[in-house]
Amino acid sequence: MDQYIGKLLDNRYEILEIIGTGGMARVYKARCHRLNRLVAIKILREDLAQDAEFRRRFHDESQAVAMLSHPNIVAVYDVSRSSELEYIVMELIDGITLKQYMQKKGNKLNWREALHFTTQIVKALGHAHSRGIIHRDIKPHNVMVLRDGSVKVADFGIARVASGGHSTLTQEALGSVHYISPEQARGSHIDARSDLYSAGVVLYEMITGRLPFEGDTPVSVAIQHINSIPLSPREIDPTIPEALEAITMKAMAPNPDNRYSSADEMLADLEEFRKNPNINFDYNVSDFMPEAEPDDDKTQIRTPSSGSREARPRTHSQPRHSSGERRSSSERRSRRYEEDEEEDRRSGTSPWVIVGIVAAILLFLAGAVFFLTRVLSSTFTPAATYEVPKVVGENYESAAQDTELLGRFTLVVGETVADEEAEAGTILRQSPEAGSKVGEDVTQITVTISGGPDVIKMVDVYNMEYREAYLKLTGMGLKVANPTYEASEDVAKDHVISYNPPEGAELAPGDEVQLVVSSGPKEKTVMVPSLETMTEEKARSTIRLSNLTEGETELVYDDTVPEGYVVGQYPAANTEVPEGTTVNIQVSKGPDPDKQPQEVEKTITVDLPDSEGPVNVQAMMDGQVIFSETKDPTMDLTVDIPVKGKAGETKTVTIYFDGVQFTTKEVTF
């Protein structure tokens, strides 16, 4: 059994089961007793925990990641550091990895689904990059797919803040070698663009069903990232849209300067493509070229024989093609023939050289004539220009129909963005700008319009298990407040009784939702009866008849309650308690003999009356006769009466002669 199962960390997190193992840590399912919720806890491996520097970096970087808050990033709730353990407390995700999802779908996804997932991944990266965090390990294994189709990027375990952006080909990187950027493979400086390269590889794998580079060893794959060019997606599947191929290859450009400069820039292209799958981005061929090599080292670098057969070595004589420049197998054969002809030209002049020279001269002359014609035409005929009208602030639907406003121009929607202030349909930006002068060939004004505030409609979570409701709402971009618990006869324990705002309410991202959660059926209560002065037997019978449970009986000394009678109880009489509550009683053993006062004996002397015959003398105390004798007054003048009492007591003794009360005496013992 795992050593942590059943343990309570920091007197708060109860480890329930292991749910994953990685190169750096193990992940456990746990319950947070303070907030009564299930969480995931990542505990650093014991061997790595021995390295003080690694522990320090793990802790510092985990705290940085804990500051991230985005619906597409697995939330980090807590980071703990102690002498024994380093662990991170995270959101528990109910889903599977993107890698598992792809395997279930046969490794290849349709491009619309791939676009849906990639957009969310890039949004997550944009949020992390804006806070200086580089993930460094983007791959399908670290992306979780939830039941509602949303994704969350996980495992920032080797993430780095941007200021520490140097990388080495560590064992962790080798484990993800199919997705690392060329600069990671070389151990060079990395920045946010390295994450975008990895996101491009993930997109490549989703739409083609295969990885761009394969090899027998991690090192051979890493070398291919540096030196080779993968087959373009449409060479594998011609049905892939050209624009999506262009986005993929731009993200995977070997030179970081030729990639997207930011996640926002890549996201903008993804959104443009989503709106218009037939869009042409018209990227340059140089976007897909490898990084420049020194002039004295332009020899071709070949990948190891164990590498992918489809990966092609990168050379300066072999430009990569854009999505608009398809290369068929015959074209690749033609390129090889051209290389052979180059060898021929080294040994002697080829007829083709002469043909090429003649063609070049003719093209030059034609270009010169065209240039002179244009210059002379522009000199004597000024080009017509038109002023662009202002449409910013107008409603798009109205403006698009207003020919008086637009004149010769028409409106084209570039993008629709959320805006908290502008009403939906309001034009926010335009290109060309208002008042600018344009030629007669420009007839369209591209506008950005407001989609209104971001609106999230509240969904029905009644009777939903709390953890499921929490994940659903946070996945929508809402915040869930700490729940309130109430008893319920109708809703099962830990399920939602009610919520606020109500279903259908329009909310903004980050708005808070209040949940009332069932604590189970309300317990029936009874009133505890008064048991004092009852015998023990009667008290126990009364407890049973009141639907309570007989508890312990404690015997105690009591000077005022006779032995065998109840002198105390718990809970106290007339207290409302749940049915079945245990009631304990105290029963008297009578006075404590060790605490009773000592008995004292005294004598009182009483004068006898004058009488010619014997007299019966009686003494009574506490209603009892304590002395009775017959005395002869002619013989004795007095009579001595012994009395007994406890020390400190004062008693009254009544004297009778022949049945008639004669006197009383107060006696203090």
C-alpha positions as CSV (number, residue, x, y, z in Angstrom):
1,M,0.0,0.0,0.0
2,D,1.2,3.5,-0.8
3,Q,2.8,5.2,2.2
4,Y,0.6,8.3,1.9
5,I,-2.8,6.7,1.6
6,G,-4.9,7.5,4.7
7,K,-2.5,10.2,5.9
8,L,-3.8,13.7,6.9
9,L,-1.5,16.4,5.6
10,D,-1.3,19.6,7.6
11,N,-4.3,18.4,9.6
12,R,-6.4,19.3,6.5
13,Y,-5.9,17.0,3.4
14,E,-6.8,13.4,3.8
15,I,-5.1,11.3,1.1
16,L,-7.7,8.8,-0.4
17,E,-6.0,7.1,-3.4
18,I,-3.3,7.5,-6.0
19,I,-4.5,8.7,-9.4
20,G,-1.3,9.3,-11.4
21,T,2.5,9.0,-11.5
22,G,4.9,11.2,-13.4
23,G,8.6,11.8,-13.7
24,M,8.7,14.4,-10.9
25,A,5.8,13.6,-8.6
26,R,2.8,11.4,-7.8
27,V,-0.7,12.7,-7.8
28,Y,-3.3,11.7,-5.2
29,K,-7.0,12.2,-4.8
30,A,-7.7,13.8,-1.4
31,R,-10.4,15.4,0.6
32,C,-10.0,18.9,2.1
33,H,-11.7,18.7,5.5
34,R,-11.6,22.5,5.9
35,L,-13.7,23.2,2.8
36,N,-15.3,19.7,2.4
37,R,-14.2,19.3,-1.2
38,L,-12.2,16.7,-3.2
39,V,-8.9,17.9,-4.5
40,A,-5.8,16.5,-6.3
41,I,-2.5,16.7,-4.5
42,K,0.9,16.4,-6.3
43,I,3.6,15.2,-4.0
44,L,7.3,15.7,-5.1
45,R,9.2,12.4,-5.4
46,E,11.4,11.4,-2.5
47,D,14.6,11.4,-4.4
48,L,14.0,14.8,-5.9
49,A,12.9,16.1,-2.5
50,Q,16.5,15.4,-1.2
51,D,17.8,18.2,-3.5
52,A,17.5,21.5,-1.6
53,E,17.9,23.6,-4.8
54,F,15.3,21.6,-6.6
55,R,12.9,21.8,-3.7
56,R,13.4,25.6,-3.6
57,R,12.7,26.0,-7.3
58,F,9.7,23.6,-7.1
59,H,8.2,25.7,-4.3
60,D,8.9,29.1,-5.8
61,E,7.6,28.2,-9.2
62,S,4.6,26.4,-7.8
63,Q,3.7,29.6,-5.9
64,A,4.0,31.6,-9.1
65,V,1.7,29.1,-10.9
66,A,-0.8,29.4,-8.1
67,M,-1.4,33.0,-9.1
68,L,-2.8,31.9,-12.4
69,S,-6.6,31.9,-12.6
70,H,-8.2,31.0,-16.0
71,P,-11.0,28.6,-17.0
72,N,-8.6,26.7,-19.2
73,I,-5.9,26.2,-16.6
74,V,-6.1,23.6,-13.8
75,A,-6.5,25.7,-10.6
76,V,-3.8,25.5,-7.9
77,Y,-5.3,26.0,-4.5
78,D,-2.4,25.6,-2.1
79,V,1.4,25.1,-2.0
80,S,2.9,23.5,1.0
81,R,6.5,23.3,2.1
82,S,7.7,21.4,5.2
83,S,10.8,19.6,6.3
84,E,9.3,16.3,5.0
85,L,7.1,17.1,2.1
86,E,6.7,19.4,-0.9
87,Y,3.2,19.2,-2.4
88,I,0.7,21.2,-4.5
89,V,-3.0,21.1,-3.9
90,M,-4.9,21.4,-7.2
91,E,-8.4,21.3,-8.7
92,L,-9.6,17.7,-9.2
93,I,-10.5,17.2,-12.8
94,D,-13.2,14.8,-13.9
95,G,-12.0,14.0,-17.4
96,I,-9.3,12.3,-19.5
97,T,-6.1,13.6,-21.1
98,L,-6.2,14.9,-24.7
99,K,-3.8,12.0,-25.6
100,Q,-6.4,9.5,-24.3
101,Y,-9.2,11.3,-26.1
102,M,-7.2,11.1,-29.4
103,Q,-6.5,7.4,-28.9
104,K,-10.2,6.8,-28.4
105,K,-10.9,8.7,-31.6
106,G,-8.3,6.7,-33.6
107,N,-5.5,9.3,-33.0
108,K,-6.9,11.7,-35.6
109,L,-9.5,14.4,-35.0
110,N,-11.6,16.3,-37.5
111,W,-10.2,19.8,-38.0
112,R,-13.1,21.5,-36.3
113,E,-12.6,19.6,-33.1
114,A,-8.8,20.2,-33.3
115,L,-9.6,23.9,-33.7
116,H,-11.9,23.9,-30.7
117,F,-9.2,22.3,-28.5
118,T,-6.3,24.4,-29.8
119,T,-8.1,27.6,-29.3
120,Q,-8.6,26.8,-25.6
121,I,-5.0,25.7,-25.2
122,V,-3.7,28.9,-26.7
123,K,-6.0,31.0,-24.5
124,A,-4.6,29.2,-21.4
125,L,-1.0,29.9,-22.7
126,G,-1.9,33.6,-23.3
127,H,-3.0,34.0,-19.7
128,A,0.1,32.2,-18.3
129,H,2.5,34.2,-20.6
130,S,0.9,37.5,-19.6
131,R,2.0,36.7,-16.0
132,G,5.5,35.7,-17.0
133,I,4.9,31.9,-16.8
134,I,6.2,29.6,-19.6
135,H,4.8,26.1,-19.4
136,R,7.7,24.3,-21.3
137,D,6.0,21.0,-21.5
138,I,2.9,21.4,-23.7
139,K,1.8,18.0,-25.0
140,P,-1.6,16.1,-25.2
141,H,-0.7,14.3,-22.0
142,N,-0.8,17.6,-20.1
143,V,-4.2,18.8,-21.5
144,M,-7.3,17.5,-19.7
145,V,-10.6,17.1,-21.7
146,L,-13.7,17.6,-19.5
147,R,-17.1,16.1,-20.0
148,D,-18.5,19.3,-21.5
149,G,-15.8,19.5,-24.1
150,S,-13.8,22.2,-22.5
151,V,-10.1,21.7,-21.8
152,K,-7.7,22.6,-19.0
153,V,-4.0,22.8,-19.3
154,A,-2.3,21.0,-16.5
155,D,1.1,20.1,-15.0
156,F,3.0,23.3,-14.8
157,G,5.5,21.1,-12.9
158,I,8.5,22.3,-14.8
159,A,7.2,25.7,-15.7
160,R,9.5,28.6,-15.4
161,V,9.1,32.3,-14.9
162,A,10.2,34.1,-18.1
163,S,13.3,35.6,-16.5
164,G,14.7,32.1,-16.1
165,G,14.2,31.1,-19.7
166,H,17.2,28.9,-20.3
167,S,16.5,25.2,-20.9
168,T,18.6,22.1,-21.0
169,L,17.7,18.8,-22.5
170,T,16.8,17.2,-19.2
171,Q,15.3,13.8,-18.6
172,E,11.8,15.4,-18.3
173,A,12.3,17.2,-21.7
174,L,13.4,13.9,-23.3
175,G,10.2,12.4,-22.1
176,S,8.3,15.0,-24.1
177,V,10.8,15.2,-26.9
178,H,8.2,14.8,-29.7
179,Y,6.8,18.2,-28.7
180,I,9.8,20.3,-27.7
181,S,10.9,23.4,-29.7
182,P,14.3,23.5,-31.5
183,E,15.6,25.9,-29.0
184,Q,14.7,23.6,-26.2
185,A,16.4,20.7,-28.0
186,R,19.5,22.8,-28.3
187,G,19.4,24.1,-24.7
188,S,19.1,27.7,-25.9
189,H,17.2,30.6,-24.5
190,I,13.5,30.0,-24.6
191,D,10.5,32.3,-24.3
192,A,6.7,32.1,-24.8
193,R,7.2,31.3,-28.4
194,S,8.6,27.9,-27.4
195,D,5.1,27.0,-25.9
196,L,3.5,28.1,-29.2
197,Y,5.8,25.7,-31.1
198,S,4.7,22.8,-28.9
199,A,1.0,23.9,-29.3
200,G,1.6,23.8,-33.1
201,V,3.0,20.2,-32.8
202,V,-0.1,19.2,-30.8
203,L,-2.3,20.8,-33.5
204,Y,-0.3,18.9,-36.2
205,E,-0.8,15.6,-34.4
206,M,-4.6,16.2,-34.0
207,I,-5.3,17.0,-37.7
208,T,-2.9,14.5,-39.2
209,G,-3.1,11.6,-36.7
210,R,0.7,11.4,-36.5
211,L,3.7,13.2,-35.0
212,P,5.9,15.5,-37.2
213,F,9.1,13.6,-36.2
214,E,9.6,10.0,-35.1
215,G,12.8,8.1,-34.1
216,D,14.2,5.2,-32.3
217,T,15.7,7.3,-29.5
218,P,14.7,10.6,-27.9
219,V,18.0,12.2,-29.0
220,S,17.3,11.3,-32.7
221,V,13.8,13.0,-32.5
222,A,15.4,16.0,-30.8
223,I,17.9,16.3,-33.6
224,Q,15.1,16.2,-36.2
225,H,13.4,19.2,-34.5
226,I,16.6,21.1,-35.0
227,N,17.6,19.9,-38.5
228,S,14.6,18.5,-40.3
229,I,11.4,19.7,-41.9
230,P,8.2,17.7,-41.4
231,L,5.7,16.8,-44.1
232,S,3.1,19.6,-44.3
233,P,-0.3,18.5,-43.1
234,R,-2.0,18.6,-46.5
235,E,0.7,16.3,-47.9
236,I,-0.7,13.8,-45.4
237,D,-4.4,14.7,-45.7
238,P,-5.4,17.0,-48.6
239,T,-8.8,17.6,-47.0
240,I,-7.2,19.7,-44.3
241,P,-8.0,23.4,-44.9
242,E,-5.0,25.4,-46.3
243,A,-5.5,28.2,-43.7
244,L,-5.3,25.7,-40.8
245,E,-2.2,24.2,-42.3
246,A,-0.7,27.7,-42.5
247,I,-1.5,28.3,-38.8
248,T,0.1,25.0,-37.9
249,M,3.3,25.5,-39.9
250,K,3.7,29.1,-38.7
251,A,3.4,28.0,-35.1
252,M,6.1,25.3,-35.8
253,A,8.5,27.7,-37.6
254,P,12.0,26.6,-36.6
255,N,13.1,30.2,-36.2
256,P,11.2,31.7,-33.2
257,D,11.3,35.1,-35.0
258,N,9.1,33.5,-37.8
259,R,6.5,32.1,-35.4
260,Y,3.6,33.9,-33.8
261,S,5.1,36.5,-31.5
262,S,2.4,35.9,-28.9
263,A,-0.5,33.6,-28.0
264,D,-2.9,36.5,-28.7
265,E,-1.5,36.7,-32.3
266,M,-2.0,33.0,-32.8
267,L,-5.5,33.2,-31.2
268,A,-6.4,36.0,-33.6
269,D,-5.6,33.8,-36.6
270,L,-7.5,30.8,-35.1
271,E,-10.5,33.1,-34.7
272,E,-10.3,34.4,-38.2
273,F,-10.1,30.9,-39.5
274,R,-13.1,29.8,-37.4
275,K,-15.2,32.6,-39.0
276,N,-13.9,31.9,-42.5
277,P,-12.3,28.5,-43.1
278,N,-11.5,29.6,-46.7
279,I,-9.4,32.6,-45.6
280,N,-5.9,32.9,-47.2
281,F,-3.3,34.1,-44.7
282,D,-0.7,34.5,-47.5
283,Y,2.3,33.7,-45.3
284,N,5.8,33.9,-46.8
285,V,7.8,30.9,-47.7
286,S,10.6,32.2,-45.4
287,D,8.2,31.7,-42.4
288,F,8.9,28.0,-42.7
289,M,12.7,28.1,-43.2
290,P,15.1,26.9,-40.6
291,E,17.2,29.3,-38.6
292,A,20.2,30.8,-40.6
293,E,23.5,29.0,-40.3
294,P,26.9,30.6,-40.3
295,D,28.3,31.2,-43.9
296,D,31.2,28.9,-43.3
297,D,29.0,26.1,-42.3
298,K,26.3,25.6,-44.9
299,T,26.8,21.9,-45.4
300,Q,23.7,19.8,-45.3
301,I,22.9,18.3,-41.9
302,R,21.4,14.8,-42.1
303,T,19.3,13.2,-39.4
304,P,20.3,9.8,-38.0
305,S,19.1,6.8,-40.0
306,S,16.9,5.9,-37.2
307,G,14.8,9.0,-37.7
308,S,11.5,9.4,-39.6
309,R,11.7,8.6,-43.3
310,E,9.2,11.4,-44.0
311,A,11.3,14.1,-42.2
312,R,13.4,16.0,-44.7
313,P,16.8,17.6,-43.8
314,R,16.9,21.4,-43.8
315,T,19.4,23.1,-46.2
316,H,19.6,26.6,-47.5
317,S,19.1,25.3,-51.1
318,Q,15.8,23.7,-50.0
319,P,13.1,26.3,-49.1
320,R,10.0,25.2,-47.3
321,H,6.7,25.7,-49.0
322,S,3.7,27.7,-47.7
323,S,0.2,26.4,-47.6
324,G,-0.4,27.9,-51.1
325,E,2.6,26.2,-52.7
326,R,1.8,22.5,-52.8
327,R,4.6,20.1,-53.7
328,S,3.5,16.8,-55.3
329,S,5.8,13.8,-55.5
330,S,6.7,14.7,-59.1
331,E,7.8,18.1,-57.9
332,R,10.1,16.6,-55.3
333,R,11.6,14.3,-58.0
334,S,12.1,17.4,-60.2
335,R,14.0,19.1,-57.3
336,R,16.3,16.1,-57.2
337,Y,16.9,16.3,-60.9
338,E,17.7,20.0,-60.6
339,E,20.3,19.1,-58.0
340,D,21.8,16.6,-60.4
341,E,21.9,19.3,-63.1
342,E,23.8,21.5,-60.7
343,E,26.5,18.9,-60.6
344,D,26.6,18.9,-64.4
345,R,27.0,22.7,-64.5
346,R,30.1,22.4,-62.3
347,S,31.9,20.4,-65.0
348,G,30.6,22.3,-68.0
349,T,28.1,24.8,-69.3
350,S,24.6,23.3,-69.8
351,P,22.3,24.3,-72.7
352,W,19.7,25.2,-70.1
353,V,22.0,28.0,-68.8
354,I,21.8,29.7,-72.2
355,V,18.0,29.4,-72.3
356,G,17.8,30.8,-68.8
357,I,20.0,33.8,-69.7
358,V,17.8,34.6,-72.8
359,A,14.6,34.3,-70.7
360,A,16.0,36.6,-68.1
361,I,16.9,39.3,-70.6
362,L,13.4,39.1,-72.2
363,L,11.8,39.4,-68.7
364,F,14.0,42.4,-67.9
365,L,13.0,44.2,-71.1
366,A,9.3,43.5,-70.6
367,G,9.5,44.8,-67.0
368,A,11.3,48.0,-68.1
369,V,8.6,48.7,-70.7
370,F,5.9,48.1,-68.1
371,F,7.6,50.4,-65.5
372,L,8.1,53.2,-68.0
373,T,4.5,53.0,-69.0
374,R,3.2,53.2,-65.5
375,V,5.6,56.1,-64.6
376,L,4.6,58.1,-67.7
377,S,0.9,57.4,-67.1
378,S,1.1,58.5,-63.5
379,T,3.0,61.6,-64.5
380,F,0.3,62.9,-66.8
381,T,-2.8,61.4,-65.2
382,P,-3.1,61.9,-61.4
383,A,-4.5,58.9,-59.6
384,A,-8.0,59.3,-58.2
385,T,-8.3,59.2,-54.4
386,Y,-11.3,58.8,-52.1
387,E,-11.7,59.8,-48.5
388,V,-12.8,57.0,-46.1
389,P,-15.9,57.8,-44.2
390,K,-16.1,57.4,-40.4
391,V,-18.2,54.4,-39.3
392,V,-16.8,53.9,-35.8
393,G,-19.6,54.3,-33.3
394,E,-22.3,53.4,-35.8
395,N,-24.5,50.3,-35.6
396,Y,-23.2,47.9,-38.2
397,E,-26.6,46.8,-39.6
398,S,-27.7,50.4,-40.1
399,A,-24.4,51.6,-41.4
400,A,-24.1,48.7,-43.9
401,Q,-27.4,49.9,-45.5
402,D,-26.6,53.6,-45.4
403,T,-25.3,54.4,-49.0
404,E,-25.3,58.1,-48.2
405,L,-22.7,57.5,-45.5
406,L,-20.7,54.8,-47.3
407,G,-20.8,56.1,-50.8
408,R,-18.7,53.8,-53.0
409,F,-17.5,51.7,-49.9
410,T,-18.9,48.6,-48.4
411,L,-18.5,47.1,-44.9
412,V,-16.9,43.8,-44.1
413,V,-16.8,42.4,-40.6
414,G,-13.3,41.5,-39.5
415,E,-14.0,40.3,-36.0
416,T,-16.6,40.5,-33.3
417,V,-15.3,41.1,-29.8
418,A,-16.8,41.3,-26.3
419,D,-17.1,44.9,-25.0
420,E,-18.5,45.8,-21.6
421,E,-19.5,49.3,-22.6
422,A,-20.6,49.2,-26.3
423,E,-23.9,47.7,-27.3
424,A,-23.8,44.6,-29.5
425,G,-23.4,45.5,-33.2
426,T,-21.6,48.8,-32.5
427,I,-18.6,49.4,-34.7
428,L,-15.5,49.7,-32.5
429,R,-12.7,50.0,-35.1
430,Q,-12.3,50.4,-38.8
431,S,-9.6,49.9,-41.4
432,P,-8.7,52.0,-43.4
433,E,-9.1,54.7,-40.8
434,A,-11.7,57.4,-41.1
435,G,-10.5,60.4,-43.1
436,S,-7.6,58.6,-44.8
437,K,-7.2,58.8,-48.6
438,V,-7.3,55.6,-50.6
439,G,-7.1,54.6,-54.3
440,E,-9.9,53.5,-56.5
441,D,-9.0,49.9,-55.9
442,V,-10.0,50.1,-52.2
443,T,-13.7,49.7,-51.8
444,Q,-14.1,47.8,-48.6
445,I,-13.8,49.0,-45.0
446,T,-13.1,46.2,-42.6
447,V,-14.7,46.8,-39.2
448,T,-14.5,45.3,-35.7
449,I,-17.9,45.2,-34.0
450,S,-19.0,44.7,-30.5
451,G,-20.6,41.5,-29.4
452,G,-21.7,43.2,-26.2
453,P,-20.5,42.2,-22.8
454,D,-19.4,38.6,-22.3
455,V,-22.5,36.9,-21.1
456,I,-22.7,33.6,-19.3
457,K,-26.2,32.2,-18.7
458,M,-26.6,30.5,-15.4
459,V,-27.4,26.8,-15.7
460,D,-29.6,24.5,-13.6
461,V,-27.4,22.7,-11.0
462,Y,-30.3,21.6,-8.7
463,N,-29.8,18.1,-7.2
464,M,-26.3,18.0,-8.8
465,E,-23.5,16.6,-6.7
466,Y,-21.5,19.5,-5.2
467,R,-18.2,18.7,-6.8
468,E,-19.8,18.2,-10.2
469,A,-21.7,21.5,-9.9
470,Y,-18.4,23.2,-8.8
471,L,-16.5,22.0,-11.8
472,K,-19.3,22.8,-14.2
473,L,-19.6,26.4,-13.0
474,T,-15.9,27.1,-12.8
475,G,-15.5,25.6,-16.2
476,M,-18.0,28.2,-17.5
477,G,-15.8,31.0,-16.0
478,L,-17.8,31.6,-12.9
479,K,-16.6,31.7,-9.3
480,V,-18.2,29.5,-6.7
481,A,-18.5,30.8,-3.1
482,N,-18.0,28.5,-0.1
483,P,-21.2,26.5,0.2
484,T,-23.9,26.8,2.9
485,Y,-25.1,23.4,4.3
486,E,-28.8,22.7,5.2
487,A,-30.7,19.6,6.1
488,S,-33.1,18.2,3.5
489,E,-35.5,15.4,3.3
490,D,-35.7,15.5,-0.5
491,V,-32.1,16.1,-1.7
492,A,-29.4,13.6,-1.0
493,K,-26.4,14.5,1.1
494,D,-23.7,16.6,-0.7
495,H,-26.1,17.5,-3.5
496,V,-27.3,21.1,-4.4
497,I,-30.5,22.2,-2.8
498,S,-30.6,25.7,-4.3
499,Y,-28.4,28.3,-6.0
500,N,-28.3,32.0,-6.7
501,P,-28.4,33.6,-9.2
502,P,-31.3,31.6,-10.7
503,E,-31.2,29.6,-13.9
504,G,-31.0,31.7,-17.0
505,A,-29.5,34.8,-15.3
506,E,-27.0,36.6,-17.4
507,L,-23.6,36.8,-15.7
508,A,-20.2,38.1,-16.5
509,P,-17.0,36.0,-16.2
510,G,-15.8,35.9,-12.6
511,D,-19.3,36.5,-11.1
512,E,-19.9,34.6,-7.9
513,V,-22.5,31.8,-7.5
514,Q,-23.9,30.9,-4.1
515,L,-24.8,27.2,-3.5
516,V,-26.8,25.6,-0.7
517,V,-25.8,22.0,-0.3
518,S,-27.7,19.2,1.5
519,S,-26.3,17.8,4.7
520,G,-28.9,15.0,4.6
521,P,-32.2,14.5,6.3
522,K,-32.9,16.5,9.5
523,E,-32.6,14.5,12.7
524,K,-35.7,13.9,14.8
525,T,-35.4,15.4,18.3
526,V,-37.0,14.6,21.7
527,M,-37.1,16.4,25.0
528,V,-35.1,14.8,27.8
529,P,-37.4,13.9,30.8
530,S,-36.6,14.8,34.4
531,L,-35.3,11.7,36.2
532,E,-34.4,13.1,39.6
533,T,-36.1,11.5,42.6
534,M,-36.9,8.4,40.5
535,T,-35.5,5.0,41.4
536,E,-32.8,3.8,39.1
537,E,-35.2,1.2,37.6
538,K,-37.9,3.7,36.9
539,A,-35.4,6.2,35.4
540,R,-34.1,3.6,33.0
541,S,-37.6,2.7,31.9
542,T,-38.4,6.3,31.3
543,I,-35.3,6.8,29.1
544,R,-36.3,3.9,26.9
545,L,-39.9,5.1,26.6
546,S,-38.6,8.6,25.5
547,N,-36.7,7.0,22.4
548,L,-33.4,7.7,24.1
549,T,-30.5,5.3,24.9
550,E,-29.7,4.1,28.4
551,G,-26.2,5.2,29.3
552,E,-24.0,4.6,32.3
553,T,-25.1,4.7,35.9
554,E,-22.7,6.4,38.4
555,L,-23.2,5.8,42.1
556,V,-22.5,8.8,44.4
557,Y,-22.9,9.6,48.1
558,D,-25.7,12.1,48.9
559,D,-26.7,13.4,52.3
560,T,-30.2,14.5,51.1
561,V,-31.4,11.8,48.7
562,P,-32.0,8.2,49.9
563,E,-29.9,5.4,48.6
564,G,-31.2,4.0,45.2
565,Y,-32.7,7.3,43.9
566,V,-31.5,9.4,41.0
567,V,-29.6,12.6,42.0
568,G,-28.3,13.8,38.6
569,Q,-28.5,13.2,34.8
570,Y,-26.8,14.2,31.5
571,P,-28.1,15.7,29.2
572,A,-30.0,17.8,31.6
573,A,-33.8,17.6,31.9
574,N,-35.9,19.5,29.3
575,T,-33.0,19.6,26.8
576,E,-33.9,19.0,23.1
577,V,-31.7,16.3,21.7
578,P,-31.7,13.9,18.6
579,E,-33.5,10.7,19.0
580,G,-31.3,7.9,20.3
581,T,-29.1,10.2,22.3
582,T,-27.5,8.4,25.3
583,V,-28.6,9.6,28.8
584,N,-26.3,8.9,31.8
585,I,-27.6,9.1,35.4
586,Q,-26.2,9.4,38.9
587,V,-27.8,7.3,41.7
588,S,-27.5,8.0,45.4
589,K,-25.6,5.7,47.7
590,G,-26.8,7.6,50.8
591,P,-24.6,9.7,53.1
592,D,-20.9,9.3,52.9
593,P,-19.8,7.6,56.1
594,D,-16.4,9.2,56.1
595,K,-18.0,12.6,56.1
596,Q,-20.6,12.0,58.9
597,P,-20.2,14.0,62.2
598,Q,-19.3,12.1,65.4
599,E,-22.0,11.1,67.9
600,V,-21.9,13.0,71.3
601,E,-23.6,11.9,74.5
602,K,-24.7,14.4,77.2
603,T,-26.7,14.2,80.4
604,I,-29.4,16.6,81.4
605,T,-30.6,16.8,85.1
606,V,-34.2,17.5,85.9
607,D,-35.7,18.3,89.4
608,L,-38.5,15.9,90.4
609,P,-41.8,17.3,91.6
610,D,-43.1,17.1,95.1
611,S,-45.0,13.9,95.3
612,E,-45.9,11.4,98.0
613,G,-45.6,8.5,95.7
614,P,-43.5,7.3,92.7
615,V,-43.5,9.4,89.5
616,N,-43.0,8.1,85.9
617,V,-40.4,10.2,84.1
618,Q,-40.2,10.3,80.2
619,A,-38.0,12.2,77.8
620,M,-38.7,12.6,74.1
621,M,-36.4,13.9,71.2
622,D,-37.2,14.0,67.5
623,G,-40.6,12.5,68.3
624,Q,-39.0,9.4,69.9
625,V,-38.9,8.3,73.6
626,I,-35.3,8.4,74.6
627,F,-35.8,7.9,78.4
628,S,-38.5,6.3,80.6
629,E,-38.1,5.4,84.3
630,T,-40.2,5.6,87.6
631,K,-38.6,7.7,90.4
632,D,-39.6,8.2,94.1
633,P,-39.4,11.9,95.0
634,T,-39.1,10.9,98.6
635,M,-35.9,9.2,97.9
636,D,-34.4,11.4,95.0
637,L,-34.7,15.0,94.4
638,T,-33.5,14.9,90.8
639,V,-33.2,12.6,87.8
640,D,-30.4,12.4,85.2
641,I,-31.5,11.8,81.6
642,P,-28.8,10.8,79.0
643,V,-29.2,12.2,75.4
644,K,-27.2,11.5,72.2
645,G,-26.6,13.7,69.1
646,K,-24.1,14.5,66.4
647,A,-21.5,17.1,67.1
648,G,-22.7,20.6,66.3
649,E,-26.4,19.7,66.4
650,T,-28.9,21.4,68.7
651,K,-31.8,19.3,69.8
652,T,-35.0,19.9,71.9
653,V,-35.8,17.4,74.7
654,T,-39.3,17.4,76.2
655,I,-39.8,16.0,79.8
656,Y,-43.0,14.4,80.9
657,F,-44.1,13.4,84.5
658,D,-46.8,10.8,84.6
659,G,-47.6,11.6,81.0
660,V,-48.0,15.3,81.6
661,Q,-45.4,17.7,79.9
662,F,-43.3,19.2,82.6
663,T,-40.5,21.2,80.8
664,T,-38.3,21.3,77.7
665,K,-34.5,21.5,77.4
666,E,-32.3,22.8,74.5
667,V,-29.2,20.6,74.1
668,T,-26.2,21.5,71.9
669,F,-23.9,18.6,71.2
